[in-house]
Amino acid sequence: MPPLADYVCPPCRTVTEELVNRPIPQYVPCEKCGQHAYKKPAVVARTDHSWGDSHGYYDRGLKAYVNNRQERDRLMEAKGLVGEEDVGKHFAVDALEKSDAYNAKLDKNADDMFDAFSKCRSIKDQERAWEKLVPAEEVFNGTYKSPID
């Protein structure tokens, strides 16, 4: 199918749309006055990386309506947020692995406490279990190091 081209006639200012063959001619006769109608340059919409951004959109992460990427960046900076494109490639995976390791330490600590207290038959046994798991002297002098830190 031949392309459409817009032509404008300078003397009478008539704008016409023509189906033309390739190569696209730079002028055609005006339908109204017969003078040369010259091809209008194509104007491409200036958008921010994708169609529709120039008209704005609601950003669910920011909970705000933004008109373009620059406005989105300003809002993110004002809220102290960092864009996904600004963090490392494996940021989410690394954070999840770190969280899993911390949770594994918590689980081990809980298991150790359960094992220690399940063997207790008296209050004295419980006191000894607490002293073994969390030495009071270390807590009071500030040298106690939690097993999950």
Summary of the structure (lengths in Angstrom):
residues: 149
radius of gyration: 36.2
end to end distance: 70.2
largest distance: 111.4
contacts: 301
relative contact order: 0.07
helix: 42%
strand: 15%
